[in-house]
Amino acid sequence: MSDQASGDLGVRILDAILGSLTVLVVFQFGRRAYGWLAGFLTAAALAVVFLHVRDSHFGTLDIPLTLAITVGLYVAYRTLTMRGARPLLLNGLTLGVAASLKYNGAFVFAGMAAAQLLRTRAERSTWLTLVARLVLIAVVGVATLAVTSPFLVIDPAVTQRGVGYIFQHLATRSTPAIGWGEVATGLWYGIDPVLVLVGVIGIGYAALRRQPADWVLLAFLVSYFLVIGAGGSVFFRYADPMIPPLLLLGGRALADLVRYAVSPAFRYAVLAGVLVLILTPPLVHDLRYDLLIQQTDTRTLAYDWLAQHVPAGAGAAVPYKAGPAHDRAMVVSGKYSHGAADAYVAAFLEGRLETQYPIRELTRDDLKLTSLDSFRAQGIRYIVVGYETPGTGCRPDSPLERTLLAQGSPVASFSPTVGCPISVFDPIDTYYVPLAGYAGWVRPGPPIRIYRLNY
């Protein structure tokens, strides 16, 4: 698999495998902590829950991180009753792996701390013992992080800049909503309202039952939500690691509901109702998404149109995020390729690499222009208008496009929708398929309109 398409497919297959493994882990976790039925219901829900299914399609770190955190929480629970240093080493190893995948994996430490607190209280040990155990877990975690991510130690200057960027990113307000609202919205539409409500009921039920696994899961959920939600730039996919613990608590509540049914016959009826309740909404959501995502993207249609119509010697102005193409000059500039200028890295840029005609990047500042002179001076024949923020651009939304309309209608238009439906998008993730609200959608992609300049 030497070509870029095969490489991308390989990474996506790996992500799908890791997402599937998470289903097996939550089944085992639920079975051990709450009983076979709770494990089954949780695994069944996670197998179809939309956000987890969607993100398992792609080569992002959020799904491997979710698996690592779920394993870390399971290890924390399973080592509750173990003695000696071995359980502490296991906790430290899983902590280090989770943090190595993504820094927010370190929040699994909250669940581990809750488990060690329970262990200390059960053994009637001192607080000093608890602190010593947590320090050992943290030290092993840091050592594992250094081994699995050696660049952190090899080049501390780069590490410092990277960590600084993370805090800068989280501190930057990207949307009017606060981060906690973004995480909650991602869960509400990403795992569907019914399962969110079941999870919330599970949290309340856990607060009443207070079994050992409850403390482990709740400690992680509360700490992760409070800290991640405090950021100003929160992607919906940041909620992925919260989904398995939330479903585990909800699955246990539903399992107890079935278990406490009055008679065996009624118990089977309740179980059937529970399965319909937790599986139908996400399955419908998955199906609507799958039917939409397989249609040709508007950017592909625009790319093919430009290839047929841009004459030799002419150029095009194309937006980077919402546009169909980039050229070699954009790669060499290092603006989006981090200084790498080979074709392999170019394939990771937004859009497709175009070699037949030059491209000027249509920037946010360009969208504010009311004059077309700078485009004409560069020999630009076509201007491709698309908007970076998903869910916008159904109508002309910029001074530049209004100026273009004054000289004539677009020569080509590619719309993903019939009309302008109201849909839910992650406002800071340039992913042009809605999280919810598929009515009126016929294909993925942003609205794209192509204008020809008059000379």
MIDOMAR-677314 format. One line per 3 residues: number of its first residue (from 1); their letters; for each residue x, y, z of C-alpha. Coordinates in nm, 4 decimals. Layout:
# residues N
NUM> a> X,Y,Z  ... .
# end
This chain:
# residues 455
1> msd> 0.0000,0.0000,0.0000  0.2380,0.2707,-0.1250  -0.0150,0.5188,-0.2636 .
4> qas> -0.1829,0.7828,-0.0471  -0.5351,0.6478,-0.0922  -0.4283,0.3060,0.0367 .
7> gdl> -0.2482,0.4674,0.3297  -0.5580,0.6621,0.4259  -0.7716,0.3498,0.3932 .
10> gvr> -0.5323,0.1555,0.6150  -0.5513,0.4167,0.8911  -0.9287,0.4288,0.8663 .
13> ild> -0.9535,0.0487,0.8872  -0.7332,0.0601,1.1975  -0.9622,0.3204,1.3536 .
16> ail> -1.2667,0.1032,1.2762  -1.0973,-0.1962,1.4394  -1.0127,0.0050,1.7502 .
19> gsl> -1.3692,0.1353,1.7680  -1.4957,-0.2229,1.7477  -1.2551,-0.3324,2.0204 .
22> tvl> -1.4012,-0.0630,2.2453  -1.7375,-0.2388,2.2127  -1.5801,-0.5606,2.3406 .
25> vvf> -1.4103,-0.3792,2.6298  -1.7324,-0.2143,2.7493  -1.9097,-0.5507,2.7322 .
28> qfg> -1.6417,-0.7040,2.9519  -1.6416,-0.4029,3.1845  -2.0202,-0.4033,3.2173 .
31> rra> -2.0325,-0.7804,3.2664  -1.7714,-0.7742,3.5425  -1.9033,-0.4658,3.7203 .
34> ygw> -2.2801,-0.4889,3.6780  -2.3712,-0.8256,3.5280  -2.4029,-0.9863,3.1864 .
37> lag> -2.7170,-0.7982,3.0828  -2.5658,-0.4579,3.1632  -2.2589,-0.5458,2.9573 .
40> flt> -2.4738,-0.6629,2.6676  -2.6951,-0.3526,2.6657  -2.3939,-0.1202,2.6853 .
43> aaa> -2.2079,-0.2988,2.4068  -2.5184,-0.3048,2.1864  -2.5686,0.0695,2.2333 .
46> lav> -2.2024,0.1562,2.1697  -2.2008,-0.0550,1.8531  -2.4592,0.1722,1.6925 .
49> vfl> -2.4244,0.5056,1.8751  -2.3754,0.7663,1.6043  -2.0783,0.9758,1.7144 .
52> hvr> -1.8699,0.6689,1.7956  -1.9664,0.5033,1.4660  -1.8984,0.8199,1.2645 .
55> dsh> -1.5608,0.8926,1.4196  -1.4554,0.5285,1.3818  -1.4710,0.5917,1.0051 .
58> fgt> -1.1849,0.8392,1.0184  -0.8138,0.8414,1.1008  -0.8403,1.0649,1.4071 .
61> ldi> -0.6999,1.0006,1.7523  -1.0302,1.0363,1.9345  -1.1341,0.6734,1.8818 .
64> plt> -0.7973,0.5187,1.9869  -0.8051,0.7584,2.2824  -1.1556,0.6409,2.3732 .
67> lai> -1.0378,0.2798,2.3686  -0.7317,0.3599,2.5812  -0.9366,0.5511,2.8392 .
70> tvg> -1.1999,0.2765,2.8555  -0.9274,0.0152,2.9069  -0.7674,0.2387,3.1703 .
73> lyv> -1.0944,0.2694,3.3622  -1.1499,-0.1065,3.3375  -0.7992,-0.1743,3.4675 .
76> ayr> -0.8609,0.0707,3.7536  -1.1766,-0.1195,3.8459  -1.0261,-0.4680,3.8059 .
79> tlt> -0.7215,-0.3854,4.0207  -0.9329,-0.2542,4.3089  -0.8929,-0.5725,4.5091 .
82> mrg> -0.5410,-0.6632,4.3965  -0.2469,-0.6280,4.6337  0.1156,-0.5333,4.5830 .
85> arp> 0.2797,-0.3108,4.3234  0.1594,-0.4971,4.0119  -0.1848,-0.3293,3.9941 .
88> lll> -0.0192,0.0106,4.0350  0.2159,-0.0649,3.7479  -0.0771,-0.1726,3.5283 .
91> ngl> -0.2597,0.1496,3.6065  0.0510,0.3531,3.5287  0.1060,0.1792,3.1967 .
94> tlg> -0.2496,0.2382,3.0776  -0.2319,0.5992,3.1988  0.0867,0.6584,2.9989 .
97> vaa> -0.0523,0.5007,2.6827  -0.3717,0.7064,2.7033  -0.1780,1.0303,2.7552 .
100> slk> 0.0603,0.9369,2.4748  -0.2259,0.9069,2.2289  -0.3604,1.2490,2.3283 .
103> yng> -0.2821,1.4623,2.6296  -0.6401,1.4623,2.7546  -0.6022,1.0872,2.8013 .
106> afv> -0.4382,1.1794,3.1321  -0.7872,1.2408,3.2748  -0.8210,0.8633,3.3156 .
109> fag> -0.6079,0.9243,3.6247  -0.9220,1.0561,3.7992  -1.0850,0.7125,3.7726 .
112> maa> -0.7650,0.5472,3.8926  -0.7462,0.7823,4.1894  -1.1053,0.6980,4.2813 .
115> aql> -1.0241,0.3259,4.2656  -0.7159,0.3646,4.4854  -0.9148,0.5708,4.7343 .
118> lrt> -1.1687,0.2887,4.7611  -0.8866,0.0365,4.7981  -0.7210,0.2417,5.0704 .
121> rae> -1.0452,0.2755,5.2643  -1.1206,-0.0976,5.2321  -0.7753,-0.1847,5.3656 .
124> rst> -0.7986,0.0850,5.6346  -0.4653,0.2199,5.5161  -0.3372,0.5708,5.5807 .
127> wlt> -0.3632,0.8731,5.3531  0.0131,0.8528,5.3107  -0.0320,0.5097,5.1554 .
130> lva> -0.2885,0.6501,4.9142  -0.0566,0.9341,4.8130  0.2338,0.6934,4.7641 .
133> rlv> 0.0227,0.4710,4.5398  -0.0977,0.7627,4.3284  0.2567,0.8971,4.2969 .
136> lia> 0.3775,0.5563,4.1780  0.0971,0.5382,3.9189  0.1823,0.8895,3.7994 .
139> vvg> 0.5567,0.8166,3.7784  0.4987,0.4984,3.5789  0.2533,0.6904,3.3600 .
142> vat> 0.5056,0.9652,3.2873  0.7766,0.7062,3.2136  0.5419,0.5206,2.9759 .
145> lav> 0.4536,0.8505,2.8086  0.8231,0.9257,2.7566  0.8887,0.5804,2.6086 .
148> tsp> 0.5876,0.5793,2.3768  0.6326,0.9461,2.2758  1.0121,0.9919,2.2868 .
151> flv> 1.0023,1.3212,2.0946  0.8672,1.4825,2.4122  1.2088,1.4251,2.5710 .
154> idp> 1.4279,1.4452,2.2604  1.3058,1.7913,2.1604  1.1676,1.9687,2.4685 .
157> avt> 1.1454,2.3027,2.2845  0.8993,2.1582,2.0349  0.7124,1.9924,2.3208 .
160> qrg> 0.6858,2.3232,2.5033  0.5517,2.4958,2.1921  0.3047,2.2127,2.1339 .
163> vgy> 0.1718,2.2213,2.4886  0.1545,2.6001,2.4687  -0.0482,2.5758,2.1502 .
166> ifq> -0.2944,2.3389,2.3174  -0.3595,2.5838,2.6000  -0.3807,2.8697,2.3510 .
169> hla> -0.6305,2.6709,2.1431  -0.8467,2.5906,2.4438  -0.8316,2.9512,2.5636 .
172> trs> -0.9405,3.0907,2.2267  -1.3132,3.1494,2.2052  -1.4218,2.9990,1.8703 .
175> tpa> -1.7992,3.0015,1.9182  -2.0496,3.1985,2.1257  -2.1323,2.8843,2.3261 .
178> igw> -1.9194,2.7851,2.6238  -1.7201,2.4633,2.6026  -1.9477,2.2742,2.8393 .
181> gev> -2.2358,2.3560,2.6079  -2.0411,2.2259,2.3080  -1.9636,1.8950,2.4824 .
184> atg> -2.3261,1.8604,2.5915  -2.4493,1.9427,2.2390  -2.2096,1.6883,2.0905 .
187> lwy> -2.3472,1.4235,2.3239  -2.7118,1.5260,2.2779  -2.7022,1.4976,1.9000 .
190> gid> -2.4047,1.2623,1.8728  -2.5405,0.9747,2.0803  -2.9033,1.0839,2.0360 .
193> pvl> -3.1310,1.2327,2.3042  -3.2754,0.9011,2.4221  -2.9338,0.7596,2.5109 .
196> vlv> -2.8268,1.0879,2.6726  -3.1306,1.0735,2.8979  -3.0597,0.7083,2.9765 .
199> gvi> -2.7015,0.8045,3.0630  -2.8141,1.0895,3.2880  -3.0535,0.8517,3.4644 .
202> gig> -2.7594,0.6125,3.4988  -2.5509,0.8866,3.6625  -2.8282,0.9560,3.9124 .
205> yaa> -2.8730,0.5849,3.9757  -2.4982,0.5456,4.0311  -2.5048,0.8295,4.2843 .
208> lrr> -2.7606,0.6272,4.4793  -2.6008,0.2828,4.4417  -2.2362,0.3930,4.4806 .
211> qpa> -2.0823,0.0639,4.3755  -1.7032,0.0584,4.3203  -1.7328,0.0835,3.9418 .
214> dwv> -1.9690,0.3804,3.9852  -1.7004,0.5820,4.1636  -1.4423,0.5008,3.8957 .
217> lla> -1.6702,0.6013,3.6086  -1.8171,0.9084,3.7769  -1.4756,1.0430,3.8785 .
220> flv> -1.3614,1.0333,3.5167  -1.6850,1.1712,3.3703  -1.7047,1.4670,3.6082 .
223> syf> -1.3373,1.5654,3.5856  -1.3198,1.5246,3.2070  -1.6385,1.7237,3.1470 .
226> lvi> -1.5419,2.0071,3.3822  -1.1885,2.0530,3.2499  -1.2462,1.9941,2.8781 .
229> gag> -1.5616,2.2044,2.8871  -1.3683,2.4960,3.0352  -1.1952,2.5427,2.6987 .
232> gsv> -1.3112,2.7967,2.4439  -1.2496,2.5791,2.1363  -1.4156,2.2430,2.1925 .
235> ffr> -1.4861,2.0035,1.9065  -1.7840,1.7712,1.9327  -1.5506,1.4736,1.8946 .
238> yad> -1.3895,1.5683,2.2267  -1.6968,1.4044,2.3804  -1.6030,1.0605,2.2397 .
241> pmi> -1.4203,0.9360,2.5537  -1.7283,1.0156,2.7654  -1.9568,0.7885,2.5639 .
244> ppl> -1.8532,0.4416,2.6978  -1.8680,0.5428,3.0691  -2.1987,0.7204,3.0157 .
247> lll> -2.3459,0.4168,2.8380  -2.2096,0.1818,3.1043  -2.3959,0.3686,3.3755 .
250> ggr> -2.7101,0.3895,3.1642  -2.6844,0.0231,3.0663  -2.6630,-0.0805,3.4314 .
253> ala> -2.9768,0.1227,3.5146  -3.1671,-0.0391,3.2274  -3.0416,-0.3857,3.3208 .
256> dlv> -3.1721,-0.3398,3.6754  -3.5043,-0.2192,3.5353  -3.5340,-0.5428,3.3369 .
259> rya> -3.4113,-0.7547,3.6267  -3.6687,-0.6158,3.8673  -3.9617,-0.6846,3.6346 .
262> vsp> -4.2499,-0.8602,3.8118  -4.2640,-1.1821,3.6086  -4.0409,-1.3597,3.3545 .
265> afr> -4.2902,-1.2959,3.0721  -4.3108,-0.9277,3.1575  -3.9316,-0.9200,3.1915 .
268> yav> -3.8880,-1.0274,2.8282  -4.1335,-0.7605,2.7181  -3.9411,-0.4950,2.9114 .
271> lag> -3.6124,-0.6175,2.7600  -3.7579,-0.5970,2.4098  -3.8800,-0.2447,2.4799 .
274> vlv> -3.5401,-0.1435,2.6152  -3.3619,-0.2764,2.3059  -3.5982,-0.0890,2.0753 .
277> lil> -3.5496,0.2251,2.2854  -3.1699,0.2250,2.2797  -3.1082,0.0842,1.9308 .
280> tpp> -3.3703,0.2384,1.7018  -3.2770,0.6109,1.7194  -2.9025,0.5620,1.6625 .
283> lvh> -2.9618,0.3018,1.3880  -3.1876,0.5456,1.2018  -2.9257,0.8165,1.2535 .
286> dlr> -2.6495,0.5887,1.1196  -2.8566,0.4932,0.8167  -2.9386,0.8525,0.7231 .
289> ydl> -2.5727,0.9465,0.7563  -2.4508,0.6479,0.5520  -2.6967,0.7171,0.2700 .
292> liq> -2.5812,1.0797,0.2564  -2.2061,1.0338,0.2887  -2.1839,0.7965,-0.0081 .
295> qtd> -2.3113,1.0640,-0.2472  -2.0609,1.2692,-0.4472  -1.9311,1.5680,-0.2502 .
298> trt> -1.9917,1.9169,-0.3882  -1.6144,1.9782,-0.3858  -1.5590,1.6822,-0.6160 .
301> lay> -1.8229,1.8153,-0.8549  -1.6613,2.1599,-0.8496  -1.3132,2.0119,-0.9062 .
304> dwl> -1.4314,1.8223,-1.2120  -1.6088,2.1311,-1.3501  -1.2972,2.3461,-1.3142 .
307> aqh> -1.0829,2.0820,-1.4827  -1.3083,2.1041,-1.7882  -1.3502,2.4827,-1.8029 .
310> vpa> -1.0373,2.6644,-1.6824  -0.8449,2.7570,-2.0018  -0.4676,2.7244,-2.0395 .
313> gag> -0.2834,3.0169,-1.8826  -0.5758,3.1218,-1.6652  -0.6016,3.0843,-1.2910 .
316> aav> -0.8641,3.0288,-1.0264  -0.9185,3.1665,-0.6767  -1.0203,2.8815,-0.4479 .
319> pyk> -1.0827,2.8749,-0.0692  -0.8634,2.6315,0.1214  -1.1125,2.4705,0.3607 .
322> agp> -1.4326,2.4811,0.1584  -1.2734,2.4607,-0.1856  -1.2085,2.1683,-0.4184 .
325> ahd> -0.8374,2.2122,-0.4957  -0.4935,2.3445,-0.4037  -0.1784,2.3702,-0.6166 .
328> ram> 0.1934,2.3065,-0.5807  0.2703,2.6657,-0.4807  0.0447,2.6303,-0.1776 .
331> vvs> 0.2326,2.3167,-0.0768  0.5764,2.4740,-0.1234  0.4751,2.7802,0.0785 .
334> gky> 0.4470,2.5562,0.3828  0.1362,2.7394,0.5013  -0.0675,2.4216,0.5315 .
337> shg> 0.1958,2.1526,0.4740  0.4245,2.2447,0.7637  0.7173,2.2991,0.5290 .
340> aad> 0.6975,1.9640,0.3501  0.6773,1.9940,-0.0277  0.6342,1.6380,-0.1534 .
343> ayv> 0.3252,1.4932,-0.3161  0.2584,1.2609,-0.0217  0.2165,1.5500,0.2209 .
346> aaf> 0.0242,1.7473,-0.0402  -0.2363,1.4725,-0.0332  -0.3156,1.5612,0.3277 .
349> leg> -0.4169,1.9168,0.2391  -0.7791,2.0141,0.1984  -0.9081,1.9536,-0.1533 .
352> rle> -0.7124,1.7813,-0.4318  -0.3773,1.8735,-0.5845  -0.4278,2.0586,-0.9152 .
355> tqy> -0.1400,2.0726,-1.1664  -0.3139,2.2085,-1.4783  -0.3730,2.5683,-1.3652 .
358> pir> -0.2436,2.7980,-1.0868  -0.4538,2.8646,-0.7798  -0.4739,3.1706,-0.5597 .
361> elt> -0.6037,3.0921,-0.2140  -0.9288,3.2737,-0.1494  -0.8850,3.3869,0.2112 .
364> rdd> -1.1239,3.5277,0.4702  -0.9793,3.8731,0.3969  -1.0516,3.8239,0.0264 .
367> lkl> -1.4170,3.7600,0.1094  -1.4312,4.1140,0.2500  -1.3159,4.2728,-0.0769 .
370> tsl> -1.5512,4.4884,-0.2810  -1.3124,4.5217,-0.5771  -1.2076,4.2531,-0.8236 .
373> dsf> -0.8961,4.4344,-0.9496  -0.6448,4.2234,-0.7550  -0.7884,3.9056,-0.9076 .
376> raq> -0.7748,4.0452,-1.2602  -0.4149,4.1596,-1.2062  -0.3184,3.7978,-1.1315 .
379> gir> -0.4971,3.6572,-1.4354  -0.7697,3.4915,-1.2305  -1.0496,3.3773,-1.4598 .
382> yiv> -1.2714,3.1951,-1.2075  -1.3486,3.2639,-0.8421  -1.4797,2.9715,-0.6389 .
385> vgy> -1.6851,3.0839,-0.3393  -1.7320,2.8485,-0.0468  -1.7506,2.9283,0.3217 .
388> etp> -1.5333,2.7775,0.5920  -1.7972,2.7578,0.8639  -2.0234,2.4556,0.8056 .
391> gtg> -2.3891,2.5385,0.7655  -2.3255,2.8779,0.6053  -2.3135,2.9883,0.2440 .
394> crp> -2.6615,2.8801,0.1421  -2.7047,3.2422,0.0281  -2.4379,3.5040,-0.0605 .
397> dsp> -2.2754,3.5837,0.2733  -1.9808,3.8091,0.1865  -1.9062,4.1481,0.0245 .
400> ler> -1.6948,3.9722,-0.2397  -1.9776,3.7466,-0.3509  -2.2204,4.0354,-0.3653 .
403> tll> -1.9690,4.2185,-0.5857  -1.9425,3.9130,-0.8096  -2.3206,3.8884,-0.8338 .
406> aqg> -2.3344,4.2488,-0.9501  -2.1417,4.1519,-1.2644  -2.3373,3.8326,-1.3307 .
409> spv> -2.4770,3.5088,-1.1928  -2.2479,3.2157,-1.1099  -2.1573,2.9997,-1.4087 .
412> asf> -2.1839,2.6866,-1.1944  -2.3394,2.6062,-0.8575  -2.3166,2.2934,-0.6470 .
415> spt> -2.5477,2.2732,-0.3477  -2.5587,1.9915,-0.0918  -2.9192,2.0682,-0.0044 .
418> vgc> -3.2606,2.1398,-0.1461  -3.3363,2.4824,-0.0038  -3.1724,2.5983,0.3190 .
421> pis> -3.2568,2.3418,0.5891  -3.1676,2.4020,0.9522  -2.9095,2.1459,1.0589 .
424> vfd> -2.6679,2.0968,1.3480  -2.2959,2.1298,1.2748  -1.9847,2.1438,1.4828 .
427> pid> -1.9158,2.5151,1.4238  -1.5353,2.4864,1.4448  -1.4875,2.1576,1.2619 .
430> tyy> -1.4849,2.1992,0.8824  -1.6797,1.8811,0.8318  -1.9558,1.9462,0.5829 .
433> vpl> -2.1993,1.6752,0.6867  -2.4447,1.7656,0.9643  -2.4423,1.5981,1.3017 .
436> agy> -2.8219,1.6104,1.2985  -3.0960,1.7472,1.0741  -3.0697,1.5580,0.7436 .
439> agw> -3.3993,1.6708,0.5911  -3.3302,1.8399,0.2592  -2.9747,1.7068,0.2278 .
442> vrp> -2.8830,1.5290,-0.0959  -2.5014,1.5115,-0.0788  -2.2118,1.6088,0.1504 .
445> gpp> -2.0046,1.9227,0.1106  -2.0367,2.3004,0.1391  -2.2433,2.5128,-0.1006 .
448> iri> -2.0064,2.6116,-0.3821  -2.0639,2.8783,-0.6464  -1.8223,2.9509,-0.9297 .
451> yrl> -1.8066,3.2966,-1.0903  -1.6285,3.3949,-1.4125  -1.4553,3.7313,-1.4134 .
454> ny> -1.5261,3.9727,-1.6960  -1.2184,4.1363,-1.8466 .
# end
